[in-house]
Amino acid sequence: MVNAYTLTFGGLLLLGGRLADLAGQRRAAIAGLGLFALTSLLGGLAQNQGELIAARAVQGVSGAVLLPVSLTVITATFAEGHARNRALGIWGAVAGAGGAAGVLLGGVLTQYLDWRWVLFVNVPIAAAMPLAAASVPAERTARRAWLGMAGAVLATASMAVLVYAVVRTDTYAWGSPQTLGGLAAAVVLGGAFVLVEQRSAVLLVRRGILRARSLSVACLVIFLMACAQFGAFYFASLYVQGVLRFSPVQTGLAFVPFSLGVIAGTIAAGALMRRAGHRPPLVTVAATVTSH
């Protein structure tokens, strides 16, 4: 159930951003919110494992549309500099607050009602659709819809195969033919994506964008931290319930300090960057995480 969401969410992020360019930010936001609410309802009503996994997979599709849209709206609304940094800081703080509320509320719902309510509680997100219609700009940033889709499909296929190969290592070892074959296929598809992008008139990823050292280093740091964070979060939840025998509510409470730390960190990050720039906070935090 966890891997189904991860597979579609991670694999479709680039394509989700491309679709937002083609359809317009407003349409993408409304469609993503509606699909997320619908799949939450279907997941809560699932009668067997297959239905639940399918609902979670399609829910990942909605997340892959909503995440790039939310960041695009911020960057399009706020000018580069203090205003945008502050907006992104608030975005991160809200995400951290959602994480704190989610793990705690999930434990309460599971223990005192039923696991289905962990999904049903997401259905009211559909109420945000009128808000998105009123506040999200409708402009499209890509006028020639049919161009660039080959690159989007190849990038999506490469990421999806890569994620699938990784999440299946619980069944197939890292050195198994299944895993190595999946990783090799992801590399081949990624190479095909690069070749297509070099010849395309409409680029999915601007050429040379990763030559900017600040962006490439930031992407690497985010990738490594996400690997550590999501892996630790997943196995810690299994440990506290399976080994320490915490109740669902106790498990939620155990993760609240982590989420509160995310909120505090995102709030402090804006002030630190304004005073010291980007490099000192990034180096300090990376060294701190590595030491632990």
KEKE-3310 file (N, C-alpha, C; in steps of 0.2 Angstrom, whole numbers, plus 5000, padded with zeros to 4 digits):
npx = (5004:5010:5020:5013:5008:5020:5026:5018:5018:5031:5036:5028:5030:5037:5030:5017:5020:5022:5009:5002:5008:5002:4988:4985:4987:4976:4966:4973:4976:4963:4958:4968:4965:4951:4953:4961:4952:4942:4949:4953:4941:4937:4947:4944:4933:4936:4935:4944:4962:4967:4959:4961:4975:4975:4968:4976:4987:4982:4979:4992:4995:4987:4994:5006:5002:4998:5008:5019:5011:5008:5020:5023:5014:5017:5030:5027:5019:5026:5039:5057:5068:5066:5052:5048:5056:5051:5038:5040:5046:5035:5026:5034:5033:5019:5018:5026:5018:5006:5011:5014:5001:4995:5001:4997:4983:4980:4984:4974:4962:4964:4965:4953:4942:4942:4953:4949:4945:4956:4958:4945:4945:4952:4943:4936:4944:4940:4933:4942:4942:4934:4941:4953:4949:4946:4958:4969:4980:4975:4983:4992:5008:5014:5011:5011:5004:5007:5020:5035:5030:5035:5047:5042:5035:5046:5054:5045:5043:5056:5058:5048:5051:5063:5059:5051:5060:5067:5058:5054:5064:5062:5057:5065:5083:5096:5106:5100:5094:5081:5081:5093:5091:5079:5085:5094:5086:5080:5091:5093:5081:5082:5093:5088:5078:5087:5093:5081:5077:5088:5085:5073:5061:5053:5057:5057:5065:5076:5090:5106:5103:5107:5120:5122:5129:5124:5110:5112:5119:5110:5099:5105:5107:5094:5089:5097:5094:5080:5080:5085:5076:5063:5065:5069:5058:5048:5053:5054:5041:5036:5044:5041:5028:5028:5039:5041:5028:5019:5004:4992:4990:5000:5011:5008:5010:5024:5030:5027:5037:5047:5040:5037:5050:5053:5044:5049:5062:5060:5054:5065:5074:5072:5076:5089:5095:5093:5102:5114:5115:5114:5123:5130:5120:5116:5127:5130:5118:5118:5130:5127:5116:5123:5132:5124)
npy = (4994:5006:5007:5008:5021:5028:5024:5029:5042:5047:5043:5050:5064:5073:5073:5077:5090:5095:5093:5102:5113:5113:5111:5122:5130:5132:5123:5111:5111:5110:5098:5089:5091:5086:5073:5068:5068:5059:5047:5045:5043:5031:5022:5021:5014:5002:4985:4974:4970:4972:4983:4993:4995:4999:5011:5019:5020:5028:5039:5043:5048:5060:5067:5069:5078:5089:5094:5099:5110:5118:5123:5130:5140:5147:5152:5159:5169:5176:5187:5184:5183:5190:5190:5178:5168:5169:5165:5152:5146:5147:5138:5126:5126:5124:5111:5104:5106:5099:5086:5084:5085:5075:5062:5061:5062:5052:5041:5042:5041:5028:5020:5023:5024:5018:5010:5015:5027:5035:5037:5042:5055:5063:5066:5079:5088:5091:5102:5112:5115:5125:5136:5135:5137:5151:5157:5152:5156:5155:5153:5146:5139:5132:5132:5124:5110:5097:5095:5091:5080:5067:5067:5069:5058:5048:5052:5050:5036:5032:5036:5030:5016:5016:5019:5008:4997:5000:5000:4987:4979:4974:4961:4956:4955:4967:4964:4955:4948:4954:4966:4973:4972:4981:4993:4995:4996:5008:5017:5016:5021:5034:5039:5039:5049:5060:5061:5064:5076:5084:5086:5091:5104:5110:5110:5099:5100:5113:5115:5112:5116:5109:5113:5124:5126:5128:5124:5110:5105:5108:5099:5087:5086:5087:5075:5065:5068:5066:5052:5047:5052:5047:5034:5031:5036:5027:5014:5017:5018:5005:4999:5005:5001:4987:4982:4989:4990:5000:5009:5015:5028:5032:5030:5040:5051:5049:5053:5067:5076:5076:5081:5094:5099:5100:5111:5121:5122:5126:5138:5145:5144:5154:5166:5163:5162:5175:5182:5175:5170:5156:5146:5144:5139:5128:5119:5118:5111:5099:5094:5092:5082:5072:5068:5063)
npz = (5000:5004:4995:4983:4982:4983:4971:4960:4963:4964:4951:4943:4944:4936:4924:4930:4932:4919:4914:4921:4915:4903:4904:4912:4928:4936:4932:4934:4948:4953:4947:4953:4967:4967:4962:4972:4983:4979:4977:4990:4996:4989:4993:5007:5006:5001:4998:4998:4997:4985:4979:4988:4987:4973:4974:4982:4973:4963:4970:4972:4960:4960:4969:4963:4954:4961:4970:4961:4956:4967:4971:4959:4958:4969:4965:4954:4959:4969:4969:4965:4979:4995:4997:4990:4996:5009:5007:5003:5014:5023:5016:5018:5032:5034:5028:5037:5049:5044:5044:5057:5063:5055:5058:5072:5072:5063:5072:5082:5075:5070:5082:5089:5080:5066:5054:5041:5042:5042:5028:5025:5031:5023:5013:5014:5008:4995:4997:4995:4982:4976:4981:4975:4962:4963:4967:4961:4947:4930:4919:4905:4903:4893:4876:4865:4865:4860:4859:4867:4874:4872:4878:4891:4894:4893:4903:4914:4913:4916:4929:4935:4933:4940:4953:4956:4955:4966:4977:4977:4982:4994:4992:4981:4981:4981:4973:4964:4948:4945:4951:4947:4933:4933:4937:4927:4916:4920:4918:4905:4899:4905:4898:4885:4887:4889:4876:4868:4873:4869:4856:4855:4852:4862:4878:4892:4903:4906:4896:4903:4916:4927:4928:4936:4950:4963:4962:4958:4969:4979:4975:4977:4990:4995:4990:4996:5010:5009:5006:5018:5028:5024:5024:5037:5044:5040:5044:5058:5062:5061:5070:5083:5085:5082:5089:5101:5105:5105:5106:5092:5095:5104:5095:5086:5094:5097:5085:5084:5090:5080:5068:5073:5074:5061:5057:5065:5060:5047:5048:5055:5045:5035:5041:5044:5031:5026:5034:5033:5021:5009:5009:5023:5032:5025:5024:5038:5043:5035:5039:5053:5052:5046:5056:5065)
capx = (5000:5014:5024:5009:5008:5027:5028:5015:5019:5038:5036:5024:5031:5039:5024:5012:5022:5021:5002:5000:5009:4998:4981:4984:4988:4970:4963:4977:4974:4956:4958:4972:4961:4946:4955:4963:4947:4939:4953:4953:4934:4937:4951:4941:4927:4939:4933:4950:4968:4968:4955:4965:4981:4973:4966:4982:4991:4979:4980:4999:4994:4984:4999:5011:5000:4997:5015:5022:5007:5008:5026:5023:5009:5021:5036:5024:5015:5030:5045:5062:5070:5064:5045:5047:5059:5046:5032:5042:5046:5028:5024:5037:5030:5013:5019:5028:5012:5002:5014:5013:4994:4993:5003:4994:4976:4980:4984:4968:4957:4965:4963:4946:4937:4944:4959:4946:4944:4962:4957:4939:4946:4954:4938:4934:4949:4937:4930:4947:4942:4931:4946:4958:4946:4946:4964:4975:4980:4973:4988:4996:5015:5016:5006:5011:5003:5009:5027:5038:5027:5039:5052:5039:5034:5052:5056:5041:5045:5063:5058:5043:5055:5068:5056:5048:5065:5070:5053:5053:5070:5059:5056:5071:5089:5099:5110:5096:5093:5076:5083:5098:5087:5075:5090:5097:5081:5079:5096:5092:5076:5084:5097:5084:5076:5092:5093:5075:5078:5093:5083:5066:5060:5050:5061:5054:5070:5080:5097:5112:5101:5110:5127:5122:5131:5119:5104:5114:5120:5103:5095:5109:5106:5087:5088:5100:5090:5073:5081:5086:5070:5057:5067:5069:5051:5044:5055:5053:5034:5036:5048:5038:5022:5030:5044:5040:5021:5016:4997:4993:4990:5007:5015:5008:5014:5031:5033:5026:5043:5050:5036:5038:5056:5052:5041:5054:5068:5058:5054:5072:5078:5071:5080:5096:5097:5093:5107:5120:5115:5112:5128:5132:5115:5115:5133:5129:5113:5121:5135:5123:5112:5128:5135:5119)
capy = (5000:5012:5007:5010:5028:5030:5023:5034:5049:5048:5042:5055:5071:5078:5073:5081:5097:5096:5093:5108:5118:5112:5113:5128:5129:5131:5116:5105:5111:5108:5091:5086:5090:5082:5066:5066:5067:5053:5041:5044:5039:5024:5018:5020:5010:4996:4978:4970:4973:4975:4989:4998:4997:5003:5018:5022:5021:5033:5044:5046:5052:5067:5070:5071:5085:5095:5096:5105:5115:5122:5127:5134:5145:5152:5155:5164:5174:5180:5189:5181:5187:5189:5188:5171:5164:5169:5161:5145:5144:5146:5132:5121:5125:5121:5104:5101:5105:5094:5080:5083:5083:5068:5056:5061:5061:5045:5036:5043:5038:5021:5017:5024:5023:5012:5013:5018:5035:5038:5039:5046:5061:5067:5068:5086:5092:5093:5109:5117:5116:5132:5141:5135:5141:5158:5160:5150:5158:5150:5154:5140:5141:5129:5133:5119:5104:5090:5095:5089:5075:5062:5068:5069:5050:5044:5054:5047:5029:5031:5037:5025:5010:5016:5018:5001:4993:5001:4998:4979:4976:4970:4955:4954:4958:4972:4960:4950:4950:4958:4973:4975:4974:4987:4999:4996:4999:5015:5021:5017:5026:5041:5041:5041:5055:5065:5062:5067:5083:5087:5087:5094:5111:5112:5106:5098:5102:5117:5112:5115:5118:5106:5115:5128:5122:5129:5120:5103:5103:5108:5093:5081:5087:5085:5068:5061:5069:5062:5045:5045:5054:5043:5027:5031:5037:5021:5009:5019:5017:4998:4997:5007:4997:4980:4980:4993:4988:5007:5010:5020:5035:5033:5031:5047:5056:5049:5057:5074:5080:5077:5086:5101:5101:5102:5117:5126:5123:5130:5145:5148:5144:5160:5171:5162:5164:5182:5185:5172:5167:5150:5141:5142:5135:5121:5115:5116:5106:5093:5091:5089:5076:5066:5066:5059)
capz = (5000:5004:4988:4977:4982:4981:4964:4955:4965:4962:4944:4938:4946:4930:4920:4933:4931:4912:4913:4924:4910:4897:4905:4916:4935:4940:4930:4937:4955:4954:4945:4958:4973:4966:4962:4979:4988:4976:4979:4997:4997:4987:4997:5013:5005:4998:5001:4998:4997:4978:4978:4992:4983:4967:4976:4984:4967:4959:4975:4971:4954:4961:4973:4958:4950:4966:4972:4957:4955:4973:4970:4953:4960:4974:4961:4949:4963:4973:4965:4968:4984:5002:4997:4988:5002:5015:5005:5003:5021:5025:5013:5022:5039:5034:5027:5043:5053:5042:5046:5065:5064:5052:5062:5078:5070:5061:5077:5085:5071:5069:5088:5092:5075:5061:5049:5035:5043:5040:5021:5024:5033:5017:5008:5014:5004:4989:4998:4993:4975:4974:4983:4970:4956:4964:4969:4957:4940:4925:4913:4903:4901:4887:4871:4860:4869:4858:4859:4873:4878:4872:4884:4898:4894:4894:4910:4919:4913:4919:4936:4938:4933:4945:4960:4956:4956:4973:4982:4976:4986:5000:4989:4977:4984:4977:4968:4960:4941:4944:4953:4942:4927:4933:4937:4920:4912:4921:4915:4897:4898:4906:4892:4879:4888:4887:4869:4865:4875:4865:4849:4856:4852:4868:4883:4899:4908:4902:4895:4907:4922:4933:4928:4941:4956:4969:4961:4958:4976:4983:4973:4980:4998:4996:4988:5002:5016:5009:5007:5026:5032:5023:5026:5045:5046:5039:5049:5065:5063:5062:5076:5089:5085:5082:5094:5108:5106:5106:5103:5087:5098:5106:5089:5083:5099:5096:5079:5084:5090:5073:5064:5076:5072:5054:5057:5068:5055:5041:5051:5056:5039:5031:5045:5043:5024:5025:5037:5032:5014:5008:5011:5030:5035:5021:5026:5045:5043:5032:5044:5059:5050:5045:5062:5069)
cpx = (5004:5018:5020:5009:5015:5028:5025:5017:5026:5039:5033:5025:5032:5033:5018:5014:5021:5014:4999:5002:5004:4991:4980:4984:4981:4966:4967:4976:4968:4955:4962:4968:4955:4948:4958:4958:4943:4943:4953:4946:4934:4941:4948:4935:4930:4937:4939:4956:4969:4965:4959:4971:4980:4972:4972:4987:4988:4979:4987:4999:4992:4990:5004:5009:5000:5003:5018:5018:5007:5014:5026:5019:5013:5027:5033:5021:5020:5037:5051:5065:5067:5056:5044:5050:5054:5040:5034:5043:5040:5025:5027:5035:5023:5013:5021:5022:5007:5005:5013:5005:4992:4995:4999:4986:4975:4980:4977:4963:4958:4963:4956:4941:4939:4949:4956:4946:4951:4962:4951:4940:4949:4949:4936:4939:4946:4934:4935:4946:4939:4937:4951:4955:4946:4953:4970:4975:4979:4978:4991:5003:5018:5010:5005:5010:5006:5016:5030:5035:5031:5044:5048:5037:5040:5054:5052:5042:5051:5062:5053:5047:5060:5065:5053:5054:5067:5064:5052:5059:5068:5058:5062:5077:5092:5103:5106:5095:5087:5077:5088:5095:5083:5080:5093:5092:5079:5084:5095:5086:5078:5089:5093:5080:5080:5093:5087:5075:5082:5090:5076:5066:5057:5053:5057:5059:5075:5087:5102:5109:5104:5118:5127:5123:5126:5113:5106:5115:5114:5099:5098:5107:5099:5086:5091:5096:5083:5074:5081:5079:5064:5059:5066:5061:5047:5046:5054:5046:5033:5039:5044:5032:5024:5034:5042:5032:5017:5009:4998:4993:4997:5012:5015:5011:5021:5034:5031:5032:5047:5047:5037:5045:5057:5049:5046:5060:5066:5057:5060:5076:5078:5076:5087:5099:5097:5099:5114:5121:5113:5117:5129:5126:5114:5121:5132:5124:5115:5126:5132:5119:5117:5131:5130:5117)
cpy = (5006:5012:5009:5017:5031:5030:5028:5041:5051:5048:5047:5062:5076:5078:5077:5088:5099:5097:5100:5114:5119:5114:5119:5126:5128:5125:5110:5105:5108:5100:5087:5085:5086:5074:5063:5064:5060:5047:5040:5040:5032:5020:5017:5015:5003:4990:4973:4973:4976:4982:4995:5000:5001:5010:5022:5024:5027:5040:5047:5050:5059:5070:5073:5077:5090:5098:5101:5111:5120:5126:5131:5140:5150:5155:5160:5170:5179:5181:5186:5186:5185:5187:5180:5166:5163:5164:5153:5142:5143:5139:5126:5120:5122:5113:5101:5100:5100:5087:5078:5081:5076:5062:5055:5059:5054:5040:5036:5040:5030:5017:5017:5023:5016:5015:5016:5025:5039:5041:5044:5054:5066:5069:5075:5090:5094:5100:5114:5119:5123:5138:5141:5138:5148:5161:5158:5153:5153:5149:5147:5143:5137:5129:5127:5112:5098:5090:5094:5083:5068:5062:5067:5061:5047:5046:5050:5039:5028:5031:5032:5018:5010:5015:5011:4997:4994:4998:4990:4976:4973:4963:4952:4958:4963:4969:4956:4953:4955:4965:4976:4977:4980:4993:5000:4999:5007:5020:5022:5022:5033:5043:5043:5047:5061:5066:5065:5074:5087:5089:5090:5101:5114:5107:5105:5100:5106:5114:5116:5117:5116:5109:5121:5125:5123:5125:5112:5101:5103:5101:5087:5081:5084:5078:5064:5062:5065:5055:5043:5047:5049:5036:5026:5032:5030:5015:5010:5017:5009:4996:4999:5003:4990:4977:4983:4992:4995:5006:5015:5027:5037:5034:5037:5052:5055:5052:5064:5078:5081:5082:5093:5103:5103:5109:5123:5127:5127:5137:5149:5148:5151:5166:5170:5164:5171:5185:5182:5170:5160:5145:5139:5137:5128:5117:5113:5111:5099:5090:5088:5083:5070:5064:5062:5052)
cpz = (5000:4997:4982:4976:4980:4974:4959:4957:4963:4955:4940:4940:4940:4926:4923:4932:4924:4911:4915:4919:4904:4898:4909:4924:4938:4938:4934:4944:4956:4953:4951:4964:4972:4966:4969:4984:4985:4978:4986:4999:4995:4991:5004:5012:5002:5002:5001:4997:4990:4977:4982:4989:4977:4969:4978:4978:4964:4964:4974:4965:4955:4965:4968:4954:4955:4969:4968:4956:4961:4972:4964:4955:4964:4970:4956:4953:4966:4969:4969:4973:4991:5002:4995:4994:5008:5013:5005:5010:5024:5023:5017:5029:5039:5032:5033:5048:5051:5044:5053:5066:5061:5056:5069:5077:5067:5066:5081:5081:5071:5076:5090:5087:5071:5056:5043:5036:5042:5032:5021:5026:5028:5012:5008:5010:4998:4990:4996:4985:4973:4976:4978:4964:4957:4965:4964:4950:4935:4919:4912:4902:4895:4882:4866:4863:4867:4858:4866:4877:4877:4877:4891:4899:4896:4901:4915:4919:4917:4927:4939:4938:4939:4952:4961:4958:4963:4978:4982:4980:4992:4998:4985:4980:4979:4972:4963:4953:4941:4946:4949:4936:4927:4933:4930:4915:4913:4918:4908:4896:4900:4901:4886:4880:4887:4880:4865:4867:4871:4858:4849:4855:4858:4874:4890:4904:4904:4902:4900:4914:4928:4933:4934:4948:4962:4968:4961:4965:4980:4981:4976:4987:4999:4995:4994:5008:5015:5009:5015:5029:5031:5025:5034:5047:5045:5044:5056:5067:5065:5068:5082:5090:5086:5087:5101:5110:5108:5103:5097:5089:5100:5101:5086:5087:5098:5090:5079:5085:5084:5069:5067:5075:5065:5053:5060:5063:5049:5042:5052:5050:5035:5035:5044:5036:5023:5028:5035:5025:5014:5011:5018:5033:5032:5024:5034:5046:5041:5036:5050:5057:5049:5051:5067:5066)
residu = (MET:VAL:ASN:ALA:TYR:THR:LEU:THR:PHE:GLY:GLY:LEU:LEU:LEU:LEU:GLY:GLY:ARG:LEU:ALA:ASP:LEU:ALA:GLY:GLN:ARG:ARG:ALA:ALA:ILE:ALA:GLY:LEU:GLY:LEU:PHE:ALA:LEU:THR:SER:LEU:LEU:GLY:GLY:LEU:ALA:GLN:ASN:GLN:GLY:GLU:LEU:ILE:ALA:ALA:ARG:ALA:VAL:GLN:GLY:VAL:SER:GLY:ALA:VAL:LEU:LEU:PRO:VAL:SER:LEU:THR:VAL:ILE:THR:ALA:THR:PHE:ALA:GLU:GLY:HIS:ALA:ARG:ASN:ARG:ALA:LEU:GLY:ILE:TRP:GLY:ALA:VAL:ALA:GLY:ALA:GLY:GLY:ALA:ALA:GLY:VAL:LEU:LEU:GLY:GLY:VAL:LEU:THR:GLN:TYR:LEU:ASP:TRP:ARG:TRP:VAL:LEU:PHE:VAL:ASN:VAL:PRO:ILE:ALA:ALA:ALA:MET:PRO:LEU:ALA:ALA:ALA:SER:VAL:PRO:ALA:GLU:ARG:THR:ALA:ARG:ARG:ALA:TRP:LEU:GLY:MET:ALA:GLY:ALA:VAL:LEU:ALA:THR:ALA:SER:MET:ALA:VAL:LEU:VAL:TYR:ALA:VAL:VAL:ARG:THR:ASP:THR:TYR:ALA:TRP:GLY:SER:PRO:GLN:THR:LEU:GLY:GLY:LEU:ALA:ALA:ALA:VAL:VAL:LEU:GLY:GLY:ALA:PHE:VAL:LEU:VAL:GLU:GLN:ARG:SER:ALA:VAL:LEU:LEU:VAL:ARG:ARG:GLY:ILE:LEU:ARG:ALA:ARG:SER:LEU:SER:VAL:ALA:CYS:LEU:VAL:ILE:PHE:LEU:MET:ALA:CYS:ALA:GLN:PHE:GLY:ALA:PHE:TYR:PHE:ALA:SER:LEU:TYR:VAL:GLN:GLY:VAL:LEU:ARG:PHE:SER:PRO:VAL:GLN:THR:GLY:LEU:ALA:PHE:VAL:PRO:PHE:SER:LEU:GLY:VAL:ILE:ALA:GLY:THR:ILE:ALA:ALA:GLY:ALA:LEU:MET:ARG:ARG:ALA:GLY:HIS:ARG:PRO:PRO:LEU:VAL:THR:VAL:ALA:ALA:THR:VAL:THR:SER:HIS)
# end
